Each structure stands twice: as structure tokens, then as C-alpha cells.
Amino acid sequence: MRALLATLCLLLACPAAAQPLEHEVKAAFLFRFLPYVEWPQQSFEAPGAPLTIGVLGAPHIEDELRHIIPGRTVHGRPVVLRQLKEGESARGLHVLFVGRAASERVRAVTRLAPWQPLLVVSESPGALEQGAVVNFLVADGRVGFEIALDEAERRALRISSRMLGVAVRVRPPNS
Amino acid sequence: MRWVQAIRGSVRGKTMAVVLTTTLAALIVNALALLAYELQTYRQTRLDDLRTQAEILGRATAPALAFGDRKEALKDLSVLHARPDILAASLHGADGRLFASYEGSPGALALAQSPEALSVGHKGNLFYMSQSIFEEGNHLGEVRLVARSRLYDRIVTYLGILAGVMAVALAVALLVSAWLQRAITRPIVQIESAARAVVERQDFTVRAPRTSEDEIGVLAEAFNRMLDEVERRQGELRIADRRKDEFLATLAHELRNPLAPIRNAVTLMKLSADKPEVLAEARAMIERQVKQMVHLVDDLIDVSRITTGKLVLRRERVDAVAIARSALEAVEPLARSGGQAITTRLPDAPLYLNADATRLTQVFLNLLNNAVKFTDAGGLIEFELKAEGGQLKALVRDNGVGISAGQLESIFEMFHQADGSLERSAGGLGVGLALARRLVELHGGGIAARSKGAGRGSEFEVVIPLAGAHAEHGYSERAPGADASARPQRILVVDDNRDFAQSLAALLRGMGNEVHVAHDGAEGYAAARRIAPDISFLDIGMPKMNGFALAHRLRQSETTSGAILVAITGFSQPADRQRAKDAGFDHYFVKPIEIERLQEILTRH
């Protein structure tokens, strides 16, 4: 954990004393995924329309994201954050983070909007089998992630091959 | 410095020096220019290349950097193995701390971490490059590269190539200069050695060989021609010298000849002071010999006059037939005693010439005397006179000893003796024909000699333009230095001073001109209208009409407007000169007028 934290401290440009916490790292990573993912044109109303991130069941990550996103753009678009309540629809979202607290909800959520170009990110083991596109894993003191390219393909999401190199596991697309 | 001397003293040295210097200079300038350019572009090129490399690496390692995957980052950096010139590379996070690194050569990483590495550029023998990594406007970190610079190696190689090229170029230069030597300097040297031979040994038979078609060949040619000329003139000088010596010998002999009889005669007179018939005989002998000497001296004087250009002809309208008759009469005694017969063919009517009667007689007499001299007893001499094509032709033919082809021209040369012994026995200086030719030429004509060869007789033809045929034919030839004979003009002299007018008129008449005289302006005007003179000499200060007014009126009148007007006056103010010019005078002279001025005017017009 110390190695991880030391590394991440580097990335987050934090002063030597502080150690980043897991949710901080995950929030940072989540934000950093975004440039490597391409959404279809139709998922945005207008060229300048914002990219909306929905967070379900991850208040800490949500807070962290609120610190990160102001003034930043992704693909030239502003980023907007929305807290999702239980039962609320994922319509209008481009990214949905399902926290550990709501991990059992992954399948339900993914089934609700199976074709929506929605980057579903989770942090529970086996979430990919439940329909997530990206799933955070923590192993050997490092935060890593796995990617389901078939799920991404199904949702018309293009994920840059450059991200695949740093992923722990990649599930290939259906060919 | 000896080699400086070698260059200054030889054309070959110079050409070699030129070739070598230009080659070296060109090479050095070229090399320096290229070297400078190389250095400049090499540095730029390498930096550009490293920048690109860093950018590529940055893009490649961005995800690894973004997601903290050091393993991935190291994998990305390892592609640098393909670039042996890149010694080390390092990847740094946003805060500058080292994330991943690559070391291509042991110990190189330390260089990458040195403070110099932070700047971009060339230091020591290394290139340093750094490039920031951005993703979506996020500053993720930095990639730094350290590469080996081969700058100094290149310079050394360059200088090596330069040295090699220079060596080759010098060899080529030596070959070229050897060729130059053959083509250019050798011909020059040949001319130079020929020149030196001429100067040192006074040997004018030396010639320079002509070996090329260029300017040097022309120089050699010109040099040779000059030597030809020198040789020829030397020859001519020798001949002239010899002739002069012969002439002096002849002269001495000819002068001495009459002296002996004269001395004898004097002695005789002394001894026979009381015998009148002996005295008479002696006087006659002296008279004869003196006549002979006078002849000789006259000839000598004529010769000197001709050669110094002081011979003046008194030309007037003369009848060539009458002159011929008198010359024939003069030669008759000589012909009779020589046993030759002279036949004549003369026209019945007179043939008029503008000539000096005395001189023309001299010419005919000379030719006839020669014919008698050079024809044996019993020979025939013919004298013919005729007019042909506006010219007088006089022909003297004989069947005597003839003239060989080579001498047909040289017999007219001064002091030429056709046959030394014969000439001497007959008496004479060898100047007769030369004089005759000169005299005829002064009359605007010429003499030619013709002969079928030795022993086969000869013919001399004299051609002179007849009077009435205007001298504008272009016949008139000035004897060099001599005053050309003016052709006769119609002249009017107007002056109230009768003595002056008469004397000027007499002078002008003596020169062969037709002169009219008037003693005042009105008379002068009337005379001018009547006779239409070619030249008018007008006095200025005259009663009834002065010179200016007269000139003015003459210019106004058509018949007289074209004449030459000469003012002769006692006034000599500059204002008068201008007045004369304004009045229409062509010339202005102050009394007394010199005869040379008169002659000038007459010949000029």
C-alpha cells in the first residue's frame, strides 16, 4: 500500500507528507479514463453539451470528483456530476459509477438500459460479468482495472487501445 | 626568399603559383563554408529529431504515467534500444520526481539527472532534450532525453576529407601547370631566347618558332616579321652606304678630270705667253673643261635641292614640241661623234604643257644623252612625241645595251650606276635618271623604262598631263618636302600704291599666274566683274572704295562671290582682322607679305 500511495502521490502532485486514499485514486483514475473513451455523436445533444457523470452509492468518490472536475474538459466538453438515487433512471448519463455500497445493483442497472452508450464503472469483484464496462481492482497495493471490450462494443463505446496496455485484464470483444 | 624570386623571375613560376593559389583558395573557402553550414544544420537536425522522439515517447507513456503503471512505462521506454545514440531517458511526474528511466549506456543516467539536463541544447559532447506531457490539457509530467553528439567526430572527419581533397587537388594543379607550361610558357620562353640571341649576338637571322595559333603565336609572328624588316633594312643600309662610297669616288674622279687639262692649259699659257694661237687654244680648253665642271656642279646642286625638297619649278604654258626640238638639236653633235642616228616623230601642231621649260629640256636631254651613251656606233635612236588621252607622251628608244629586268626600276635610284666601268668612262654621277624622274613627277607625270633584256635595246616613256586638262585629275603629286608647283591662277591685285601693286603682280606672274592690276576700289570691282579672278589680293586703305567695301560688294555679286579674297594692308590691329573677316575676306596679311605666305595661298587654292 505504501508503494501504491507513494506512486500515486507522484501522480496527484501531492506534498510528500500526505498519502492518497483509495477513493481519491479511484476518482482520479475515473476522470483519467474519460479521454480514452469515445461516445457516439448522438449521445450528446449539441457539440458543446456536457459530459455527465452519475455516481451511485459512492459518496466519497463523488466528493472527490466534485473537487477534480471544475474547470476541466474532456473531449472539449465540460463535465457535470449527478448523484443518482435508488431507482432513478440512468437516462442522460454518459458515465455511471456504481459504488461498492450499491454493487448488487450493477446487474439491475445495466439491464435497465442495455443499449445506452453508458460507461459503467464499478469497484466490485466480478462486476464485469454483471455488465460493467470497467471495473476497479485492488491488488498488491495497487489500484488497477479490468475492461470488458465486448460490453463496450455493445454499448457503442470505443475504448482507445492505449488504455488497454495499463489494464490488468481485458475481456476481448466478440468477433 | 628564394621561391619568391623564382616566381618573380619566371613565367612558369607565375603560372604555377596562380594555379596553386586559386585551387587552394577555392578549396579552403568551399570547405569552410560547407563546414559552417554542416555544423549549423547538424545541430538543428539532431535537436529536431530528439524533440520528435521525446514527443512520441511522451504520447506513448502518457497512459502508463496517468495510471501509475511503472512496468508499462519501462516497457515503453525500452524501445529506445533501437536508438543507440540516445544514452539515457527519464520520465517524471507532474511534480518533477522520477517515475521511470532508461539507460542505454552505463552511467549515462547520472548525466540525465544533472542540472544541465534541464535545458534543451548542446553541451559538452551531448544533446539534451525535454518535453512536457499533456493529456486533455492536463500536465501529466515530463520526458527527458540525453543523446550523444557526434559533432566533433564529424569535424575531424571533415578536416580529414579536406586534407585528402587538397592533396588530390594539388596533384591536379601540378599536372595542369605542367600542361600550361607546354602550351603557354614554353612558346614565350622560345620567343624570349630568340630575343636574347638577337640582342647578345646582334644576330638578326635568328627567328622564333611559331608553335601555337593564339596571341603568343601572333607575337612570335610579329617578332619574326620585325626581324625580317631589320634584316632588310640592314641590307638596304649596306647598299646605300656602298652607293654613297661609290658616288664619292666617282665624284672625286669626275671633278679631278677637268682639273688636269685646266692645269696644263694654265702652264701652257704661262710658257707661251707670246704665242696668241696657243693662248687661244688653251683658253678654249679651259672653257670646255670649266663647262664640264659647271655641268657636274649643277647636277650636284640639283640633287641636293631635290633631296632637301627645295626644288622650285617655274611653270608656264610651253610647247613641248619646241622643247623637244631644242633638246634634239643639243644632242646632235654627241650622236654624230658617237655614230648613232636619231630619227624623230614629232607632231605638226604644238602641244602645250604647264611646265618649266628649262627642266623639261633637261629631262629630254638626259634621256637622249643616255641613249647615245648606251648605244654602240651605228645604232639607232628614235624620239617620238605624241598626245594621248589628255597626256603628253615622249618616247626615247634605242637598240643599245638594253636593261635587265631586275634593273628596270633601280636605274632611277640616286647614285645608281648601271655598269660601273661604262658609266665612269663616259662621265657622270649616276644622278641623271633620278633627277629626270623627280622633275617629271613634280610636273604631275612619270617616267617608265622598258627593255627586252640585255643587248636588246630599251625604251623610256615620259608621261605628263597636257595644259587644258585640269589638274584635278589627281595627277598632282607633291615631292616630299618640296613646295608643290601651284597651277596657274587668274589673279587680281588691287592697291592704290602703284609700286607695290606692280611688284606683287610681277612676283605672281613669275610663278606662272595670270595677273591683273587695279588701283582703286571702283576699278577693282569693274575688273573683277570682267575677268572673274580665282584669287584677289585687295588693299584696304584705298580711295573711292576701300578694301572692306570692295570685298563686301564682290561677295554680293554672283560672278565674283566664290573667289578667294586676301586682304593685304598696313593695318595690324586685331579689330581690323575681325572687320576683314566680317567683310568676307578669306585671309588677312600685313605688308610686307612673305613669299612663302603667297605660295601657301596659291597652292592651297
Interface residues (C-beta under 8 A of the other chain):
Chain A: L4 T7 L8 L10 L11 A13 F29 R32 L34 P35 Y36 R72 T73 V74 H75 R142 V143 F145 R162 M163 G165 V166
Chain B: A62 P63 A64 L65 A66 F67 G68 D69 R70 E72 G93 A94 D95 R97 F99 E135 E136 G137 N138 L140
